[in-house]
């Protein structure tokens, strides 16, 4: 099913698509009639937490500071690189 779906998307020609810009002027980036589900804001005190993210055998540090600018926040310089291989996987 997935292969068929992606094959159909790959075969779409430009004239078959209806392009809609995100918006312009005062409406740029402001979707109409969008209401954020309150469940999305429930744990907002955890949004800036820096901790290991673990998924099966993969472990990596969550680095929320990398996207601060996208949310209108000050983005600091990245910290010095640190080899976390033994710390996270040991």
FIKOLZA-1660 file (N, C-alpha, C; in steps of 0.1 Angstrom, whole numbers, plus 5000, padded with zeros to 4 digits):
% residues 90
   i   px   py   pz ch aa at
   1 5008 4988 5000  A  X  N
   1 5000 5000 5000  A  X CA
   1 5009 5013 5000  A  X  C
   2 5019 5013 5009  A  X  N
   2 5028 5025 5010  A  X CA
   2 5035 5027 4996  A  X  C
   3 5040 5016 4990  A  X  N
   3 5047 5017 4978  A  X CA
   3 5038 5023 4967  A  X  C
   4 5026 5018 4966  A  X  N
   4 5016 5024 4956  A  X CA
   4 5014 5039 4959  A  X  C
   5 5012 5042 4971  A  X  N
   5 5009 5056 4975  A  X CA
   5 5021 5065 4971  A  X  C
   6 5033 5061 4975  A  X  N
   6 5045 5070 4971  A  X CA
   6 5047 5070 4956  A  X  C
   7 5044 5059 4949  A  X  N
   7 5046 5059 4935  A  X CA
   7 5036 5069 4928  A  X  C
   8 5024 5070 4933  A  X  N
   8 5014 5079 4928  A  X CA
   8 5019 5093 4930  A  X  C
   9 5024 5096 4942  A  X  N
   9 5029 5110 4945  A  X CA
   9 5041 5113 4936  A  X  C
  10 5050 5104 4933  A  X  N
  10 5062 5106 4925  A  X CA
  10 5058 5109 4911  A  X  C
  11 5046 5105 4906  A  X  N
  11 5043 5106 4892  A  X CA
  11 5034 5119 4890  A  X  C
  12 5031 5127 4900  A  X  N
  12 5024 5139 4898  A  X CA
  12 5032 5150 4891  A  X  C
  13 5026 5155 4881  A  X  N
  13 5033 5166 4873  A  X CA
  13 5029 5179 4879  A  X  C
  14 5037 5190 4876  A  X  N
  14 5034 5203 4882  A  X CA
  14 5021 5208 4878  A  X  C
  15 5016 5206 4866  A  X  N
  15 5003 5211 4862  A  X CA
  15 4991 5203 4868  A  X  C
  16 4994 5192 4875  A  X  N
  16 4984 5185 4882  A  X CA
  16 4982 5189 4896  A  X  C
  17 4991 5197 4901  A  X  N
  17 4991 5202 4915  A  X CA
  17 4985 5216 4916  A  X  C
  18 4977 5218 4926  A  X  N
  18 4972 5232 4928  A  X CA
  18 4980 5238 4939  A  X  C
  19 4989 5248 4935  A  X  N
  19 4998 5254 4945  A  X CA
  19 4991 5265 4952  A  X  C
  20 4993 5265 4966  A  X  N
  20 4987 5276 4974  A  X CA
  20 4999 5281 4983  A  X  C
  21 5002 5294 4981  A  X  N
  21 5012 5300 4990  A  X CA
  21 5008 5300 5004  A  X  C
  22 5017 5302 5013  A  X  N
  22 5014 5302 5028  A  X CA
  22 5006 5315 5031  A  X  C
  23 5008 5325 5024  A  X  N
  23 5001 5338 5027  A  X CA
  23 5011 5349 5025  A  X  C
  24 5006 5362 5026  A  X  N
  24 5014 5373 5025  A  X CA
  24 5009 5384 5033  A  X  C
  25 5017 5394 5036  A  X  N
  25 5013 5406 5044  A  X CA
  25 5010 5402 5058  A  X  C
  26 4999 5407 5063  A  X  N
  26 4995 5404 5077  A  X CA
  26 4991 5390 5079  A  X  C
  27 4987 5383 5069  A  X  N
  27 4982 5369 5071  A  X CA
  27 4994 5359 5069  A  X  C
  28 5006 5363 5066  A  X  N
  28 5017 5354 5064  A  X CA
  28 5020 5346 5077  A  X  C
  29 5019 5333 5076  A  X  N
  29 5023 5324 5087  A  X CA
  29 5012 5323 5098  A  X  C
  30 5000 5329 5095  A  X  N
  30 4989 5328 5105  A  X CA
  30 4978 5320 5099  A  X  C
  31 4977 5307 5102  A  X  N
  31 4966 5299 5096  A  X CA
  31 4953 5304 5102  A  X  C
  32 4943 5304 5093  A  X  N
  32 4930 5308 5097  A  X CA
  32 4923 5297 5105  A  X  C
  33 4915 5301 5116  A  X  N
  33 4907 5292 5124  A  X CA
  33 4915 5281 5130  A  X  C
  34 4927 5284 5134  A  X  N
  34 4935 5273 5140  A  X CA
  34 4934 5275 5155  A  X  C
  35 4931 5264 5162  A  X  N
  35 4930 5264 5177  A  X CA
  35 4939 5252 5182  A  X  C
  36 4948 5256 5190  A  X  N
  36 4957 5246 5195  A  X CA
  36 4951 5238 5206  A  X  C
  37 4952 5225 5205  A  X  N
  37 4946 5216 5215  A  X CA
  37 4952 5219 5229  A  X  C
  38 4945 5221 5239  A  X  N
  38 4951 5223 5253  A  X CA
  38 4960 5212 5257  A  X  C
  39 4959 5200 5252  A  X  N
  39 4968 5189 5256  A  X CA
  39 4982 5192 5251  A  X  C
  40 4984 5200 5240  A  X  N
  40 4997 5204 5236  A  X CA
  40 5004 5213 5245  A  X  C
  41 4997 5220 5254  A  X  N
  41 5004 5229 5263  A  X CA
  41 5005 5223 5277  A  X  C
  42 5000 5211 5279  A  X  N
  42 5000 5206 5292  A  X CA
  42 5013 5205 5299  A  X  C
  43 5024 5200 5292  A  X  N
  43 5037 5199 5298  A  X CA
  43 5047 5209 5293  A  X  C
  44 5043 5221 5292  A  X  N
  44 5052 5231 5286  A  X CA
  44 5064 5234 5295  A  X  C
  45 5063 5231 5308  A  X  N
  45 5075 5232 5316  A  X CA
  45 5086 5223 5312  A  X  C
  46 5083 5213 5304  A  X  N
  46 5093 5203 5300  A  X CA
  46 5099 5206 5286  A  X  C
  47 5094 5216 5280  A  X  N
  47 5098 5219 5266  A  X CA
  47 5113 5222 5265  A  X  C
  48 5119 5229 5275  A  X  N
  48 5133 5233 5274  A  X CA
  48 5142 5223 5281  A  X  C
  49 5137 5212 5285  A  X  N
  49 5145 5202 5292  A  X CA
  49 5156 5196 5283  A  X  C
  50 5168 5195 5288  A  X  N
  50 5179 5189 5281  A  X CA
  50 5182 5176 5287  A  X  C
  51 5178 5165 5281  A  X  N
  51 5180 5152 5286  A  X CA
  51 5182 5142 5275  A  X  C
  52 5187 5130 5278  A  X  N
  52 5188 5120 5267  A  X CA
  52 5174 5115 5262  A  X  C
  53 5173 5114 5249  A  X  N
  53 5162 5108 5243  A  X CA
  53 5165 5094 5239  A  X  C
  54 5158 5084 5243  A  X  N
  54 5161 5070 5241  A  X CA
  54 5150 5064 5233  A  X  C
  55 5154 5058 5222  A  X  N
  55 5145 5050 5213  A  X CA
  55 5152 5037 5209  A  X  C
  56 5147 5026 5215  A  X  N
  56 5153 5013 5212  A  X CA
  56 5168 5014 5216  A  X  C
  57 5177 5013 5206  A  X  N
  57 5191 5013 5208  A  X CA
  57 5198 5027 5206  A  X  C
  58 5190 5036 5201  A  X  N
  58 5195 5049 5198  A  X CA
  58 5193 5059 5210  A  X  C
  59 5204 5066 5213  A  X  N
  59 5203 5075 5224  A  X CA
  59 5210 5088 5219  A  X  C
  60 5203 5099 5221  A  X  N
  60 5209 5112 5217  A  X CA
  60 5203 5123 5227  A  X  C
  61 5211 5134 5228  A  X  N
  61 5207 5144 5237  A  X CA
  61 5196 5153 5230  A  X  C
  62 5186 5157 5237  A  X  N
  62 5176 5166 5232  A  X CA
  62 5182 5180 5234  A  X  C
  63 5183 5187 5223  A  X  N
  63 5189 5201 5223  A  X CA
  63 5179 5211 5218  A  X  C
  64 5170 5215 5227  A  X  N
  64 5159 5225 5222  A  X CA
  64 5165 5238 5219  A  X  C
  65 5177 5242 5223  A  X  N
  65 5182 5255 5220  A  X CA
  65 5185 5257 5205  A  X  C
  66 5185 5246 5198  A  X  N
  66 5188 5246 5184  A  X CA
  66 5177 5252 5176  A  X  C
  67 5165 5253 5181  A  X  N
  67 5154 5259 5174  A  X CA
  67 5147 5271 5181  A  X  C
  68 5154 5276 5191  A  X  N
  68 5149 5288 5198  A  X CA
  68 5144 5299 5189  A  X  C
  69 5153 5302 5179  A  X  N
  69 5150 5314 5170  A  X CA
  69 5136 5312 5162  A  X  C
  70 5133 5299 5159  A  X  N
  70 5121 5297 5152  A  X CA
  70 5108 5300 5160  A  X  C
  71 5110 5301 5173  A  X  N
  71 5099 5304 5182  A  X CA
  71 5101 5318 5189  A  X  C
  72 5109 5326 5183  A  X  N
  72 5110 5340 5187  A  X CA
  72 5119 5341 5200  A  X  C
  73 5127 5331 5203  A  X  N
  73 5135 5332 5215  A  X CA
  73 5150 5334 5211  A  X  C
  74 5158 5339 5221  A  X  N
  74 5172 5341 5219  A  X CA
  74 5179 5328 5217  A  X  C
  75 5186 5326 5206  A  X  N
  75 5193 5313 5204  A  X CA
  75 5208 5315 5208  A  X  C
  76 5213 5309 5219  A  X  N
  76 5227 5311 5223  A  X CA
  76 5236 5303 5213  A  X  C
  77 5249 5306 5215  A  X  N
  77 5259 5298 5207  A  X CA
  77 5258 5284 5212  A  X  C
  78 5261 5274 5203  A  X  N
  78 5260 5260 5207  A  X CA
  78 5271 5258 5218  A  X  C
  79 5269 5248 5227  A  X  N
  79 5279 5245 5237  A  X CA
  79 5291 5238 5230  A  X  C
  80 5302 5238 5237  A  X  N
  80 5314 5230 5232  A  X CA
  80 5310 5216 5229  A  X  C
  81 5315 5210 5219  A  X  N
  81 5312 5196 5215  A  X CA
  81 5317 5187 5226  A  X  C
  82 5309 5177 5230  A  X  N
  82 5314 5168 5240  A  X CA
  82 5310 5154 5235  A  X  C
  83 5320 5145 5235  A  X  N
  83 5317 5131 5231  A  X CA
  83 5308 5124 5242  A  X  C
  84 5296 5122 5239  A  X  N
  84 5287 5116 5249  A  X CA
  84 5285 5101 5247  A  X  C
  85 5293 5095 5238  A  X  N
  85 5291 5081 5235  A  X CA
  85 5292 5072 5247  A  X  C
  86 5302 5074 5255  A  X  N
  86 5304 5065 5267  A  X CA
  86 5294 5069 5278  A  X  C
  87 5291 5082 5279  A  X  N
  87 5282 5087 5289  A  X CA
  87 5268 5082 5287  A  X  C
  88 5263 5082 5275  A  X  N
  88 5250 5078 5272  A  X CA
  88 5248 5063 5269  A  X  C
  89 5259 5057 5264  A  X  N
  89 5257 5043 5260  A  X CA
  89 5265 5033 5269  A  X  C
  90 5272 5039 5279  A  X  N
  90 5280 5030 5288  A  X CA
  90 5273 5024 5299  A  X  C
% end
